[in-house]
Amino acid sequence: MPASHIRPVIRRAVRDDDAALAALDRRTWSPLHAVQPGPPPAGDPFFDAVHLPSHFLVAEYEGRVAGYLRLIAPTSLPAHAHVRQIQGLAVDTWARGRGIARALLEAACAESLRQGAARITLRVLGHNAPARRLYESAGFVVEGILPGEYLIEGEYVDDVLMGRRLTV
């Protein structure tokens, strides 16, 4: 089957994904999307007390871990229970252009609905035009901008808030 017809497999992360996801995180780190300086050091675990396997969807492509997406409730407030938030999306460099990010977004929306959410939100850096185009093509709209919210490599960068309704 041609590569263009192969669909990624999206699944929940498991503890055994730690090393593969940590390595992917190091390979894909960029100031285009990261507000933390530098990639995480080799040997640092991917999962910790705040970043649990249950928060992540993993994309596999041709049997290899190709990407991940972190999906969580943005707060523990009952009034906020109808919202899920994407707090990280990464696709390995070798897997780009194969529909991995789109498949992860579709799976995140489906999982959010399964969890009873009516909305899904995310934040993206203003200078990350490729990610913004991807999110817009997946139905997300800009709902707010925090101008110059981050100072990254000597430049002020906007924090763009995007969201999408999941129900009619």
ChimeraX attribute file (.defattr): number of C-alpha atoms within 10 A of each C-alpha:
attribute: neighborCount
match mode: 1-to-1
recipient: residues
	/A:1	5
	/A:2	5
	/A:3	9
	/A:4	9
	/A:5	8
	/A:6	12
	/A:7	15
	/A:8	24
	/A:9	17
	/A:10	22
	/A:11	14
	/A:12	14
	/A:13	20
	/A:14	15
	/A:15	11
	/A:16	9
	/A:17	15
	/A:18	17
	/A:19	16
	/A:20	14
	/A:21	22
	/A:22	19
	/A:23	19
	/A:24	20
	/A:25	22
	/A:26	15
	/A:27	15
	/A:28	15
	/A:29	17
	/A:30	14
	/A:31	15
	/A:32	16
	/A:33	19
	/A:34	15
	/A:35	14
	/A:36	11
	/A:37	11
	/A:38	11
	/A:39	16
	/A:40	16
	/A:41	11
	/A:42	11
	/A:43	9
	/A:44	12
	/A:45	13
	/A:46	19
	/A:47	19
	/A:48	10
	/A:49	6
	/A:50	7
	/A:51	12
	/A:52	14
	/A:53	20
	/A:54	14
	/A:55	18
	/A:56	23
	/A:57	23
	/A:58	26
	/A:59	27
	/A:60	18
	/A:61	18
	/A:62	12
	/A:63	9
	/A:64	12
	/A:65	20
	/A:66	26
	/A:67	27
	/A:68	27
	/A:69	24
	/A:70	21
	/A:71	24
	/A:72	18
	/A:73	20
	/A:74	17
	/A:75	12
	/A:76	8
	/A:77	9
	/A:78	7
	/A:79	8
	/A:80	13
	/A:81	16
	/A:82	17
	/A:83	23
	/A:84	26
	/A:85	21
	/A:86	22
	/A:87	17
	/A:88	15
	/A:89	19
	/A:90	23
	/A:91	24
	/A:92	19
	/A:93	12
	/A:94	8
	/A:95	19
	/A:96	13
	/A:97	11
	/A:98	18
	/A:99	15
	/A:100	25
	/A:101	24
	/A:102	16
	/A:103	16
	/A:104	25
	/A:105	20
	/A:106	14
	/A:107	18
	/A:108	23
	/A:109	24
	/A:110	14
	/A:111	15
	/A:112	22
	/A:113	18
	/A:114	10
	/A:115	14
	/A:116	15
	/A:117	20
	/A:118	18
	/A:119	19
	/A:120	24
	/A:121	21
	/A:122	19
	/A:123	20
	/A:124	23
	/A:125	23
	/A:126	22
	/A:127	16
	/A:128	15
	/A:129	12
	/A:130	9
	/A:131	17
	/A:132	20
	/A:133	11
	/A:134	14
	/A:135	21
	/A:136	14
	/A:137	11
	/A:138	14
	/A:139	12
	/A:140	19
	/A:141	17
	/A:142	17
	/A:143	12
	/A:144	12
	/A:145	16
	/A:146	13
	/A:147	12
	/A:148	14
	/A:149	14
	/A:150	16
	/A:151	11
	/A:152	16
	/A:153	10
	/A:154	7
	/A:155	9
	/A:156	14
	/A:157	20
	/A:158	18
	/A:159	18
	/A:160	21
	/A:161	18
	/A:162	21
	/A:163	22
	/A:164	20
	/A:165	15
	/A:166	16
	/A:167	9
	/A:168	4
